[in-house]
Amino acid sequence: MYFGTNRNRIDTDECFGPDMGSHPALFRVGRAVVDVTVSVTSDEVSGESTIDGDIEVYEETLSQDRTRFDTVGTTRLVSELGETMRDDKADLLCLILGFDYTFRESIERAALLAALY
């Protein structure tokens, strides 16, 4: 699962907190491996998803003069995402979740929906 978020960065397993980052234009990207089990019947859809391991936030490096970023996570994200989509012949599903879920719950919910589709 690849992600982009404008949530505030925190130093816990969650990686991102419940609030927006320090500036609306700033966002971080990365990747998480998610284990998903889905069951579909004519009457019901059910499933479980859990993040397997750590959430990886792609590196960002601010320039010395603090006017720009020398390294941006989106460069890596776009490259990896394009390669994955090409190799797996996969589609892209964008899901925008609000702040009603924790960051981990958002990743797990998005993975569950992607597996269902």
All heavy atoms as an XYZ file, in Angstrom:
913
protein
N       0.839     -1.152      0.000
C       0.000      0.000      0.000
C       0.896      1.231      0.000
O       1.755      1.362      0.867
C      -0.767     -0.056      1.307
C      -2.194      0.228      1.388
S      -3.093     -0.215     -0.030
C      -4.391      0.812      0.246
N       0.715      2.110     -0.959
C       1.415      3.385     -0.961
C       0.467      4.436     -0.390
O      -0.742      4.324     -0.522
C       1.826      3.776     -2.381
C       2.847      2.835     -2.972
C       2.464      1.772     -3.774
C       4.199      3.023     -2.719
C       3.402      0.907     -4.314
C       5.138      2.161     -3.256
C       4.737      1.111     -4.056
O       5.667      0.261     -4.578
N       1.015      5.453      0.231
C       0.162      6.474      0.826
C       0.760      7.854      0.660
O       1.953      8.025      0.438
C      -0.079      6.197      2.323
C       1.165      6.299      3.167
C       1.611      7.526      3.638
C       1.896      5.168      3.486
C       2.761      7.628      4.395
C       3.045      5.262      4.243
C       3.481      6.486      4.705
N      -0.101      8.834      0.763
C       0.268     10.235      0.876
C      -0.594     10.811      1.983
O      -1.776     10.488      2.073
N      -0.013     11.628      2.844
C      -0.792     12.183      3.946
C      -0.336     13.591      4.281
O       0.833     13.934      4.115
C      -0.704     11.291      5.210
O      -1.570     11.823      6.214
C       0.717     11.212      5.745
N      -1.290     14.376      4.760
C      -0.960     15.712      5.250
C      -1.056     15.765      6.773
O      -1.083     16.827      7.367
C      -1.889     16.761      4.628
C      -3.345     16.568      5.007
O      -3.733     15.522      5.524
N      -4.166     17.564      4.720
N      -1.081     14.608      7.419
C      -1.135     14.558      8.880
C       0.209     14.943      9.496
O       1.244     14.863      8.849
C      -1.496     13.151      9.356
C      -2.920     12.765      9.044
C      -3.177     11.367      9.541
N      -4.514     10.923      9.196
C      -5.373     10.426     10.066
N      -5.033     10.298     11.335
N      -6.562     10.041      9.674
N       0.156     15.298     10.780
C       1.386     15.669     11.486
C       2.223     14.420     11.777
O       1.707     13.368     12.121
C       1.058     16.409     12.792
C       0.238     15.570     13.762
O      -0.740     14.940     13.378
N       0.615     15.574     15.019
N       3.521     14.538     11.595
C       4.453     13.422     11.823
C       4.705     13.283     13.317
O       4.941     14.274     14.006
C       5.772     13.691     11.087
C       6.797     12.589     11.180
C       6.403     11.439     10.268
N       7.145     10.236     10.600
C       8.246      9.833      9.998
N       8.748     10.548      9.015
N       8.845      8.726     10.362
N       4.632     12.041     13.848
C       4.923     11.766     15.251
C       5.868     10.572     15.333
O       5.947      9.764     14.406
C       3.635     11.493     16.080
C       2.842     10.326     15.499
C       2.788     12.749     16.169
C       1.646      9.915     16.331
N       6.607     10.465     16.428
C       7.591      9.402     16.592
C       7.018      8.230     17.382
O       7.426      7.962     18.510
C       8.853      9.944     17.280
C       9.625     10.884     16.369
O       9.626     10.653     15.147
O      10.220     11.845     16.879
N       6.042      7.547     16.790
C       5.475      6.327     17.371
C       5.270      5.334     16.233
O       5.517      5.654     15.063
C       4.124      6.586     18.067
O       3.144      6.885     17.064
C       4.206      7.724     19.080
N       4.770      4.154     16.564
C       4.448      3.162     15.535
C       3.396      3.678     14.567
O       3.307      3.230     13.437
C       3.935      1.868     16.175
C       5.031      1.088     16.871
O       6.214      1.424     16.676
O       4.703      0.152     17.610
N       2.579      4.592     15.037
C       1.513      5.148     14.210
C       2.089      5.994     13.075
O       1.491      6.117     12.018
C       0.580      5.990     15.086
C      -0.652      6.481     14.393
C      -1.716      5.413     14.174
O      -1.711      4.394     14.864
O      -2.551      5.618     13.289
N       3.236      6.631     13.271
C       3.943      7.492     12.308
C       3.319      8.867     12.113
O       4.017      9.832     11.917
C       4.113      6.830     10.949
S       5.362      5.567     10.934
N       1.983      8.935     12.118
C       1.313     10.203     11.894
C       0.198     10.356     12.903
O      -0.484      9.401     13.247
C       0.758     10.295     10.475
C       1.836     10.291      9.434
C       2.217      9.120      8.806
C       2.496     11.459      9.107
C       3.225      9.111      7.864
C       3.513     11.467      8.172
C       3.883     10.280      7.551
N      -0.003     11.579     13.352
C      -0.987     11.860     14.386
C      -2.356     12.204     13.839
O      -2.621     12.097     12.648
N      -3.217     12.693     14.722
C      -4.605     12.979     14.350
C      -4.817     14.373     13.756
O      -5.922     14.703     13.345
C      -5.342     12.859     15.679
C      -4.324     13.297     16.691
C      -3.005     12.798     16.165
N      -3.763     15.174     13.707
C      -3.907     16.559     13.244
C      -3.200     16.770     11.917
O      -2.338     15.986     11.515
C      -3.316     17.514     14.277
C      -4.001     17.393     15.629
O      -5.244     17.309     15.661
O      -3.286     17.344     16.649
N      -3.537     17.873     11.257
C      -2.842     18.230     10.025
C      -1.407     18.633     10.336
O      -1.090     19.031     11.451
C      -3.556     19.393      9.327
C      -4.871     18.986      8.689
S      -5.599     20.312      7.732
C      -4.401     20.513      6.434
N      -0.539     18.512      9.332
C       0.848     18.913      9.484
C       0.982     20.408      9.708
O      -0.001     21.149      9.723
N       2.221     20.858      9.852
C       2.477     22.251     10.201
C       2.092     23.238      9.104
O       1.912     24.410      9.355
C       3.950     22.433     10.557
O       4.768     22.114      9.438
N       1.976     22.764      7.868
C       1.593     23.641      6.761
C       0.735     22.825      5.796
O       1.070     21.689      5.490
C       2.843     24.168      6.046
C       2.530     25.238      5.055
N       2.055     24.962      3.791
C       2.607     26.581      5.144
C       1.863     26.093      3.137
N       2.183     27.085      3.936
N      -0.365     23.373      5.293
C      -1.263     22.607      4.426
C      -0.606     22.088      3.149
O      -1.057     21.108      2.576
C      -2.380     23.587      4.090
C      -2.218     24.752      4.970
C      -0.849     24.708      5.566
N       0.458     22.745      2.685
C       1.109     22.310      1.453
C       2.070     21.146      1.677
O       2.524     20.527      0.722
C       1.861     23.474      0.823
N       2.411     20.861      2.938
C       3.351     19.782      3.222
C       2.617     18.459      3.354
O       1.605     18.363      4.034
C       4.113     20.056      4.520
C       5.063     21.240      4.499
C       5.701     21.419      5.870
C       6.140     21.049      3.443
N       3.143     17.450      2.701
C       2.619     16.107      2.902
C       3.758     15.119      2.764
O       4.798     15.425      2.188
C       1.465     15.791      1.944
C       1.879     15.677      0.500
C       2.146     14.441     -0.051
C       1.989     16.803     -0.287
C       2.527     14.327     -1.390
C       2.369     16.695     -1.614
C       2.630     15.468     -2.165
N       3.580     13.947      3.329
C       4.592     12.894      3.309
C       4.029     11.687      2.593
O       2.817     11.462      2.596
C       4.990     12.503      4.737
C       5.521     13.636      5.596
C       6.780     14.303      5.060
N       7.890     13.406      4.869
C       8.842     13.147      5.763
N       8.806     13.710      6.937
N       9.824     12.320      5.482
N       4.899     10.901      2.010
C       4.488      9.699      1.295
C       5.306      8.517      1.783
O       6.366      8.677      2.393
C       4.641      9.870     -0.235
C       3.752     10.983     -0.747
C       6.090     10.127     -0.616
N       4.824      7.326      1.490
C       5.545      6.130      1.874
C       4.789      4.878      1.497
O       3.933      4.890      0.613
N       5.113      3.805      2.234
C       4.595      2.496      1.877
C       4.405      1.664      3.135
O       5.153      1.794      4.098
C       5.606      1.825      0.959
C       5.283      0.456      0.493
C       6.370      0.013     -0.507
N       6.129     -1.333     -0.930
C       6.660     -2.405     -0.353
N       7.471     -2.278      0.669
N       6.392     -3.615     -0.805
N       3.406      0.789      3.107
C       3.179     -0.172      4.177
C       2.744     -1.487      3.549
O       1.993     -1.496      2.575
C       2.107      0.327      5.141
N       3.240     -2.577      4.098
C       2.807     -3.901      3.660
C       1.627     -4.294      4.547
O       1.715     -4.215      5.772
C       3.944     -4.933      3.778
C       3.455     -6.324      3.434
C       5.111     -4.526      2.889
N       0.537     -4.712      3.919
C      -0.688     -5.011      4.653
C      -1.153     -6.428      4.314
O      -1.246     -6.783      3.140
C      -1.810     -4.003      4.315
C      -3.048     -4.269      5.151
C      -1.331     -2.567      4.506
N      -1.406     -7.228      5.351
C      -2.006     -8.551      5.167
C      -3.518     -8.387      5.138
O      -4.095     -7.774      6.037
C      -1.624     -9.488      6.318
C      -0.152     -9.839      6.304
O       0.423     -9.966      5.207
O       0.430     -9.995      7.392
N      -4.160     -8.948      4.097
C      -5.597     -8.766      3.921
C      -6.267    -10.115      3.670
O      -5.766    -10.935      2.905
C      -5.887     -7.831      2.723
C      -7.381     -7.650      2.521
C      -5.210     -6.497      2.897
N      -7.412    -10.325      4.323
C      -8.271    -11.470      4.071
C      -9.669    -10.936      3.795
O     -10.208    -10.170      4.594
C      -8.325    -12.401      5.303
O      -7.005    -12.784      5.651
C      -9.168    -13.627      5.017
N     -10.241    -11.323      2.657
C     -11.576    -10.849      2.279
C     -12.456    -12.048      1.977
O     -12.034    -13.006      1.338
C     -11.506     -9.932      1.036
C     -12.893     -9.510      0.594
C     -10.663     -8.711      1.309
N     -13.697    -11.961      2.417
C     -14.694    -12.989      2.128
C     -15.934    -12.301      1.565
O     -16.451    -11.364      2.160
C     -15.053    -13.749      3.410
O     -16.108    -14.649      3.156
N     -16.386    -12.778      0.399
C     -17.538    -12.170     -0.251
C     -18.580    -13.251     -0.519
O     -18.270    -14.289     -1.099
C     -17.139    -11.491     -1.581
C     -18.353    -10.856     -2.249
C     -16.046    -10.466     -1.358
N     -19.802    -13.009     -0.085
C     -20.934    -13.876     -0.410
C     -21.991    -13.014     -1.082
O     -21.814    -11.797     -1.208
C     -21.523    -14.542      0.852
O     -22.128    -13.537      1.670
C     -20.450    -15.283      1.647
N     -23.087    -13.627     -1.461
C     -24.142    -12.845     -2.112
C     -24.798    -11.861     -1.148
O     -25.420    -10.894     -1.560
C     -25.194    -13.767     -2.710
O     -25.766    -14.568     -1.691
N     -24.649    -12.102      0.164
C     -25.289    -11.248      1.161
C     -24.346    -10.351      1.945
O     -24.783     -9.421      2.607
C     -26.040    -12.102      2.199
C     -27.167    -12.897      1.579
O     -27.737    -12.424      0.573
O     -27.465    -13.984      2.088
N     -23.050    -10.658      1.903
C     -22.166     -9.984      2.850
C     -20.731     -9.891      2.331
O     -20.269    -10.767      1.615
C     -22.170    -10.781      4.157
C     -21.379    -10.154      5.273
C     -21.506    -10.968      6.557
O     -22.485    -10.741      7.271
O     -20.634    -11.813      6.796
N     -20.083     -8.837      2.733
C     -18.649     -8.679      2.505
C     -18.006     -8.516      3.863
O     -18.446     -7.700      4.680
C     -18.340     -7.433      1.642
C     -16.847     -7.208      1.539
C     -18.971     -7.548      0.275
N     -16.985     -9.305      4.135
C     -16.272     -9.158      5.398
C     -14.790     -9.317      5.133
O     -14.380     -9.861      4.115
C     -16.744    -10.189      6.434
O     -16.473    -11.491      5.965
N     -14.016     -8.835      6.065
C     -12.577     -8.959      5.883
C     -11.814     -8.392      7.052
O     -12.375     -7.734      7.924
N     -10.532     -8.696      7.029
C      -9.608     -8.175      8.030
C      -8.346     -7.722      7.326
O      -7.942     -8.292      6.314
C      -9.251     -9.262      9.044
C     -10.378     -9.685      9.940
C      -9.919    -10.707     10.972
O      -8.703    -10.935     11.106
O     -10.790    -11.271     11.636
N      -7.714     -6.715      7.902
C      -6.433     -6.254      7.370
C      -5.576     -5.749      8.522
O      -6.085     -5.129      9.445
C      -6.638     -5.148      6.331
O      -7.343     -4.067      6.878
N      -4.304     -6.064      8.457
C      -3.360     -5.592      9.468
C      -2.047     -5.233      8.786
O      -1.615     -5.907      7.850
C      -3.079     -6.656     10.555
O      -2.638     -7.860      9.921
C      -4.308     -6.933     11.390
N      -1.441     -4.192      9.268
C      -0.138     -3.780      8.732
C       0.906     -4.771      9.211
O       0.992     -5.079     10.392
C       0.203     -2.340      9.159
C      -0.787     -1.367      8.511
C       1.637     -1.987      8.787
C      -0.614      0.064      8.920
N       1.683     -5.291      8.273
C       2.714     -6.276      8.558
C       4.068     -5.568      8.642
O       4.656     -5.233      7.625
C       2.731     -7.338      7.456
C       3.756     -8.425      7.702
O       4.223     -8.565      8.850
O       4.104     -9.137      6.744
N       4.525     -5.277      9.843
C       5.803     -4.587     10.019
C       5.631     -3.098     10.180
O       4.570     -2.602     10.553
N       6.683     -2.382      9.853
C       6.701     -0.931     10.036
C       6.114     -0.204      8.836
O       6.150     -0.696      7.712
C       8.138     -0.440     10.240
C       8.744     -0.939     11.535
O       7.982     -1.166     12.501
O       9.971     -1.104     11.589
N       5.619      0.979      9.097
C       5.210      1.890      8.032
C       6.478      2.612      7.589
O       7.197      3.179      8.406
C       4.166      2.899      8.549
C       2.893      2.162      8.982
C       3.870      3.946      7.486
C       1.907      3.047      9.727
N       6.768      2.582      6.293
C       7.970      3.240      5.782
C       7.607      4.609      5.216
O       6.813      4.713      4.280
C       8.627      2.396      4.691
C       9.892      3.012      4.143
C      10.535      2.203      3.033
O       9.936      1.232      2.561
O      11.651      2.583      2.632
N       8.175      5.644      5.803
C       7.982      7.009      5.313
C       9.202      7.343      4.465
O      10.336      7.231      4.923
C       7.835      8.005      6.485
C       7.621      9.410      5.945
C       6.685      7.594      7.400
N       8.967      7.722      3.215
C      10.072      7.986      2.297
C      10.828      9.250      2.703
O      10.241     10.233      3.112
C       9.571      8.095      0.868
C       9.073      6.773      0.306
C       8.457      6.724     -0.917
C       9.225      5.576      1.002
C       8.010      5.526     -1.456
C       8.780      4.382      0.480
C       8.172      4.364     -0.746
O       7.736      3.169     -1.272
N      12.121      9.165      2.548
C      13.022     10.229      3.013
C      12.797     11.547      2.280
O      12.569     11.585      1.080
C      14.472      9.793      2.802
C      15.478     10.797      3.282
C      16.928     10.349      3.047
O      17.142      9.218      2.624
O      17.805     11.179      3.290
N      12.884     12.599      3.037
C      12.831     13.963      2.513
C      14.038     14.696      3.088
O      14.336     14.564      4.264
C      11.559     14.682      2.966
C      10.299     13.944      2.644
C       9.519     14.570      1.516
O       9.683     15.777      1.292
O       8.759     13.853      0.871
N      14.751     15.449      2.256
C      15.918     16.189      2.717
C      15.751     17.662      2.366
O      15.622     18.018      1.194
C      17.215     15.654      2.058
O      17.289     14.260      2.256
C      18.430     16.327      2.652
N      15.743     18.487      3.395
C      15.624     19.924      3.201
C      16.981     20.492      2.795
O      18.016     20.084      3.316
C      15.156     20.573      4.515
C      14.733     22.021      4.491
C      13.553     22.235      3.552
C      14.363     22.473      5.902
N      16.990     21.431      1.859
C      18.243     22.052      1.434
C      18.863     22.835      2.593
O      18.170     23.225      3.535
C      18.008     22.980      0.241
O      17.184     24.059      0.622
N      20.171     23.066      2.519
C      20.860     23.781      3.594
C      20.307     25.179      3.811
O      20.241     25.657      4.940
C      22.356     23.851      3.313
C      23.056     22.542      3.594
C      24.569     22.706      3.511
O      25.089     23.509      2.749
N      25.273     21.934      4.329
N      19.906     25.834      2.732
C      19.372     27.192      2.895
C      17.884     27.190      3.266
O      17.273     28.241      3.394
C      19.612     28.024      1.629
C      18.887     27.493      0.412
O      18.118     26.508      0.526
O      19.099     28.062     -0.675
N      17.314     25.998      3.423
C      15.933     25.800      3.869
C      14.898     26.472      2.959
O      13.862     26.926      3.401
C      15.755     26.264      5.315
C      16.685     25.549      6.288
C      16.512     25.983      7.710
N      15.209     25.681      8.273
C      14.823     24.489      8.760
N      15.651     23.478      8.723
N      13.614     24.326      9.256
N      15.222     26.515      1.654
C      14.280     27.113      0.714
C      13.592     26.075     -0.173
O      12.669     26.396     -0.907
C      14.996     28.125     -0.207
O      16.004     27.437     -0.948
C      15.577     29.264      0.608
N      14.060     24.823     -0.121
C      13.492     23.773     -0.969
C      13.900     22.407     -0.404
O      14.674     22.319      0.534
C      13.995     23.907     -2.401
C      15.474     23.596     -2.540
C      16.001     23.858     -3.948
N      17.370     23.466     -4.079
C      18.415     24.034     -3.480
N      18.234     25.059     -2.670
N      19.637     23.599     -3.673
N      13.380     21.367     -1.012
C      13.786     20.010     -0.652
C      14.736     19.486     -1.712
O      14.447     19.565     -2.907
C      12.566     19.089     -0.544
C      11.766     19.310      0.701
C      10.688     20.171      0.714
C      12.101     18.651      1.872
C       9.955     20.378      1.866
C      11.375     18.850      3.029
C      10.301     19.717      3.030
N      15.887     18.962     -1.285
C      16.818     18.329     -2.220
C      16.361     16.918     -2.563
O      16.613     16.425     -3.656
C      18.239     18.286     -1.630
C      18.882     19.653     -1.592
O      18.519     20.509     -2.420
O      19.748     19.881     -0.725
N      15.742     16.243     -1.628
C      15.186     14.906     -1.845
C      13.722     14.957     -1.467
O      13.374     15.447     -0.401
C      15.887     13.867     -0.944
O      17.287     13.931     -1.163
C      15.370     12.464     -1.219
N      12.873     14.471     -2.345
C      11.446     14.429     -2.032
C      10.942     12.999     -2.171
O      11.353     12.260     -3.067
C      10.612     15.380     -2.921
C      10.902     16.821     -2.590
C      10.842     15.098     -4.389
N      10.070     12.607     -1.263
C       9.549     11.246     -1.259
C       8.738     10.901     -2.488
O       8.688      9.751     -2.915
N       8.098     11.906     -3.093
C       7.257     11.620     -4.255
C       8.077     11.118     -5.441
O       7.561     10.378     -6.271
C       6.447     12.858     -4.674
O       7.318     13.974     -4.821
C       5.372     13.177     -3.654
N       9.349     11.483     -5.542
C      10.196     10.974     -6.620
C      10.275      9.455     -6.535
O      10.080      8.748     -7.525
C      11.608     11.588     -6.533
O      11.493     13.003     -6.610
C      12.500     11.075     -7.644
N      10.533      8.941     -5.351
C      10.597      7.492     -5.151
C       9.222      6.857     -5.309
O       9.082      5.814     -5.944
C      11.171      7.188     -3.766
C      11.227      5.719     -3.474
C      11.887      5.439     -2.141
N      11.672      4.050     -1.770
C      11.930      3.549     -0.572
N      12.437      4.328      0.364
N      11.687      2.293     -0.307
N       8.195      7.488     -4.744
C       6.848      6.937     -4.808
C       6.385      6.759     -6.252
O       5.903      5.688     -6.629
C       5.857      7.833     -4.063
C       4.420      7.349     -4.163
C       3.939      6.857     -2.808
C       3.529      8.426     -4.695
N       6.517      7.773     -7.065
C       6.054      7.706     -8.446
C       6.810      6.631     -9.217
O       6.220      5.855     -9.981
C       6.167      9.086     -9.133
C       5.938      8.986    -10.627
C       5.195     10.064     -8.501
N       8.117      6.533     -8.990
C       8.926      5.518     -9.660
C       8.492      4.108     -9.269
O       8.250      3.252    -10.115
C      10.400      5.741     -9.311
O      11.184      4.709     -9.853
N       8.371      3.848     -7.957
C       7.983      2.517     -7.480
C       6.551      2.172     -7.881
O       6.269      1.038     -8.274
C       8.107      2.436     -5.960
C       9.520      2.337     -5.481
C       9.604      2.182     -3.968
O       8.575      1.902     -3.312
O      10.719      2.345     -3.432
N       5.666      3.130     -7.757
C       4.267      2.885     -8.086
C       4.115      2.546     -9.565
O       3.417      1.591     -9.928
C       3.418      4.106     -7.723
C       1.924      3.997     -7.950
C       1.334      2.843     -7.153
C       1.256      5.312     -7.559
N       4.773      3.297    -10.427
C       4.712      3.025    -11.863
C       5.254      1.645    -12.198
O       4.661      0.902    -12.992
N       6.370      1.284    -11.581
C       6.975     -0.033    -11.808
C       6.051     -1.154    -11.324
O       5.848     -2.153    -12.022
C       8.316     -0.109    -11.082
C       9.098     -1.353    -11.367
C      10.459     -1.307    -10.688
O      11.153     -0.278    -10.799
O      10.807     -2.317    -10.051
N       5.469     -0.988    -10.156
C       4.560     -1.994     -9.597
C       3.326     -2.152    -10.476
O       2.903     -3.277    -10.782
C       4.141     -1.609     -8.158
O       5.302     -1.571     -7.343
C       3.160     -2.610     -7.585
N       2.744     -1.049    -10.905
C       1.551     -1.114    -11.745
C       1.864     -1.784    -13.077
O       1.070     -2.594    -13.570
C       0.977      0.289    -11.969
C       0.362      0.892    -10.717
S      -0.186      2.602    -10.948
C      -1.507      2.366    -12.131
N       3.009     -1.492    -13.649
C       3.400     -2.086    -14.925
C       3.661     -3.585    -14.760
O       3.119     -4.417    -15.487
C       4.638     -1.393    -15.476
C       5.086     -1.926    -16.836
C       6.367     -1.270    -17.347
N       7.468     -1.493    -16.422
C       8.046     -0.549    -15.673
N       7.628      0.694    -15.738
N       9.035     -0.831    -14.863
N       4.477     -3.951    -13.763
C       4.849     -5.355    -13.572
C       3.661     -6.230    -13.183
O       3.544     -7.367    -13.630
C       5.942     -5.483    -12.502
C       7.267     -4.892    -12.943
O       7.417     -4.576    -14.151
O       8.151     -4.738    -12.079
N       2.772     -5.704    -12.337
C       1.625     -6.484    -11.856
C       0.377     -6.288    -12.709
O      -0.659     -6.878    -12.412
C       1.298     -6.113    -10.408
C       2.411     -6.464     -9.438
O       3.344     -7.193     -9.827
O       2.340     -5.993     -8.283
N       0.500     -5.435    -13.751
C      -0.668     -5.088    -14.573
C      -1.830     -4.671    -13.667
O      -2.958     -5.144    -13.795
C      -1.050     -6.245    -15.480
C       0.025     -6.570    -16.495
C      -0.416     -7.685    -17.405
C       0.524     -7.889    -18.536
N       1.775     -8.449    -18.325
N      -1.506     -3.797    -12.724
C      -2.457     -3.375    -11.697
C      -3.004     -1.988    -11.984
O      -2.364     -1.168    -12.631
C      -1.773     -3.382    -10.334
N      -4.191     -1.755    -11.475
C      -4.810     -0.440    -11.537
C      -4.437      0.352    -10.291
O      -3.964     -0.204     -9.307
C      -6.333     -0.555    -11.597
C      -6.807     -1.166    -12.906
O      -6.195     -0.872    -13.946
O      -7.773     -1.937    -12.865
N      -4.701      1.639    -10.339
C      -4.469      2.517     -9.197
C      -5.813      2.851     -8.559
O      -6.755      3.234     -9.250
C      -3.784      3.806     -9.663
C      -3.582      4.892     -8.620
C      -2.601      4.420     -7.553
C      -3.079      6.165     -9.279
N      -5.908      2.663     -7.259
C      -7.103      3.021     -6.511
C      -6.710      4.104     -5.516
O      -5.826      3.899     -4.692
C      -7.658      1.800     -5.759
C      -8.806      2.074     -4.791
C     -10.055      2.525     -5.553
C      -9.102      0.827     -3.964
N      -7.328      5.268     -5.628
C      -7.070      6.360     -4.688
C      -8.237      6.433     -3.716
O      -9.386      6.521     -4.130
C      -6.944      7.696     -5.413
S      -5.485      7.802     -6.432
N      -7.931      6.383     -2.454
C      -8.946      6.472     -1.418
C      -8.561      7.611     -0.490
O      -7.436      7.658      0.014
C      -9.008      5.154     -0.640
C     -10.006      5.090      0.507
C     -11.431      5.272     -0.008
C      -9.876      3.768      1.236
N      -9.479      8.519     -0.276
C      -9.214      9.656      0.596
C     -10.033      9.470      1.861
O     -11.268      9.543      1.827
C      -9.569     10.990     -0.098
C      -8.749     11.128     -1.375
C      -9.354     12.157      0.851
C      -9.153     12.277     -2.258
N      -9.341      9.190      2.946
C      -9.995      9.015      4.239
C      -9.761     10.254      5.079
O      -8.699     10.869      5.014
C      -9.456      7.780      4.958
C      -9.856      6.450      4.315
C      -9.080      5.312      4.933
C     -11.335      6.205      4.460
N     -10.729     10.594      5.886
C     -10.620     11.763      6.741
C      -9.934     11.450      8.053
O      -9.241     10.445      8.196
N     -10.149     12.299      9.007
C      -9.483     12.196     10.294
C     -10.295     11.414     11.318
O      -9.996     11.422     12.491
C      -9.151     13.595     10.818
C      -8.040     14.249     10.052
C      -8.288     14.958      8.898
C      -6.726     14.133     10.487
C      -7.250     15.553      8.187
C      -5.691     14.723      9.787
C      -5.953     15.427      8.633
N     -11.356     10.711     10.859
C     -12.163      9.911     11.771
C     -11.468      8.602     12.131
O     -11.866      7.911     13.052
C     -13.529      9.629     11.140
C     -14.548      9.158     12.154
O     -14.441      9.554     13.331
O     -15.447      8.391     11.775
N     -10.431      8.234     11.376
C      -9.652      7.024     11.606
C      -8.221      7.404     11.969
O      -7.726      8.444     11.543
C      -9.590      6.165     10.336
C     -10.932      5.670      9.881
C     -11.631      6.310      8.865
C     -11.503      4.547     10.464
C     -12.858      5.860      8.442
C     -12.733      4.071     10.044
C     -13.410      4.735      9.033
O     -14.618      4.286      8.615
N      -7.543      6.526     12.716
C      -6.117      6.744     12.922
C      -5.417      6.508     11.588
O      -6.010      5.953     10.648
C      -5.534      5.776     13.975
O      -5.557      4.445     13.452
C      -6.285      5.873     15.296
N      -4.163      6.874     11.508
C      -3.425      6.677     10.275
C      -3.337      5.191      9.928
O      -3.575      4.789      8.791
C      -2.024      7.296     10.385
C      -1.258      7.181      9.109
C      -1.587      7.972      8.021
C      -0.219      6.275      8.986
C      -0.894      7.858      6.826
C       0.482      6.166      7.799
C       0.135      6.957      6.719
N      -3.021      4.354     10.922
C      -2.943      2.904     10.687
C      -4.292      2.351     10.222
O      -4.353      1.534      9.302
C      -2.485      2.171     11.938
C      -1.033      2.409     12.290
C      -0.641      1.625     13.532
N      -0.356      0.239     13.228
C       0.811     -0.219     12.791
N       1.811      0.622     12.608
N       0.980     -1.490     12.553
N      -5.363      2.771     10.850
C      -6.696      2.306     10.441
C      -6.998      2.719      8.999
O      -7.600      1.956      8.240
C      -7.769      2.870     11.372
C      -7.774      2.277     12.755
C      -8.679      3.030     13.719
O      -9.024      4.212     13.476
O      -9.028      2.422     14.744
N      -6.574      3.901      8.619
C      -6.789      4.371      7.252
C      -6.058      3.487      6.248
O      -6.621      3.118      5.219
C      -6.315      5.819      7.099
O      -7.072      6.683      7.910
N      -4.804      3.145      6.546
C      -4.020      2.271      5.662
C      -4.687      0.904      5.561
O      -4.850      0.341      4.472
C      -2.575      2.120      6.199
C      -1.826      3.447      6.123
C      -1.821      1.014      5.444
C      -1.391      3.857      4.758
N      -5.080      0.339      6.705
C      -5.695     -0.987      6.718
C      -7.036     -0.988      5.980
O      -7.351     -1.905      5.231
C      -5.860     -1.475      8.160
C      -4.528     -1.779      8.810
C      -4.588     -1.963     10.316
O      -5.659     -1.736     10.922
O      -3.544     -2.348     10.890
N      -7.834      0.048      6.164
C      -9.131      0.150      5.498
C      -8.938      0.289      3.990
O      -9.669     -0.309      3.205
C      -9.913      1.339      6.052
C     -11.326      1.407      5.540
C     -12.139      2.436      6.292
N     -12.558      2.024      7.607
C     -13.581      1.211      7.865
N     -14.248      0.686      6.891
N     -13.930      0.938      9.102
N      -7.972      1.072      3.566
C      -7.708      1.240      2.138
C      -7.257     -0.084      1.518
O      -7.679     -0.432      0.411
C      -6.641      2.313      1.931
N      -6.415     -0.835      2.216
C      -5.951     -2.135      1.712
C      -7.106     -3.114      1.582
O      -7.192     -3.876      0.613
C      -4.874     -2.704      2.626
N      -8.001     -3.095      2.530
C      -9.178     -3.971      2.493
C     -10.056     -3.637      1.286
O     -10.490     -4.518      0.551
C      -9.958     -3.806      3.801
C     -11.035     -4.836      4.108
C     -10.462     -6.245      4.147
C     -11.675     -4.503      5.457
N     -10.275     -2.362      1.052
C     -11.068     -1.944     -0.094
C     -10.383     -2.306     -1.410
O     -11.022     -2.801     -2.339
C     -11.334     -0.431     -0.035
C     -12.242      0.118     -1.124
C     -13.626     -0.533     -1.068
C     -12.361      1.619     -0.992
N      -9.071     -2.107     -1.488
C      -8.319     -2.457     -2.690
C      -8.415     -3.957     -2.970
O      -8.585     -4.380     -4.116
C      -6.857     -2.027     -2.544
N      -8.306     -4.783     -1.930
C      -8.409     -6.236     -2.095
C      -9.804     -6.632     -2.573
O      -9.963     -7.524     -3.405
C      -8.079     -6.946     -0.792
N     -10.808     -5.949     -2.072
C     -12.179     -6.241     -2.479
C     -12.396     -5.941     -3.956
O     -13.002     -6.717     -4.685
C     -13.155     -5.433     -1.620
C     -14.638     -5.629     -1.939
C     -15.050     -7.065     -1.698
C     -15.469     -4.676     -1.092
N     -11.854     -4.813     -4.410
C     -11.983     -4.462     -5.820
C     -11.088     -5.296     -6.699
O     -11.304     -5.519     -7.839
C     -11.701     -2.962     -6.052
C     -12.869     -2.105     -5.653
C     -12.782     -1.246     -4.569
C     -14.048     -2.155     -6.356
C     -13.857     -0.460     -4.193
C     -15.140     -1.372     -5.983
C     -15.025     -0.525     -4.906
O     -16.078      0.260     -4.547
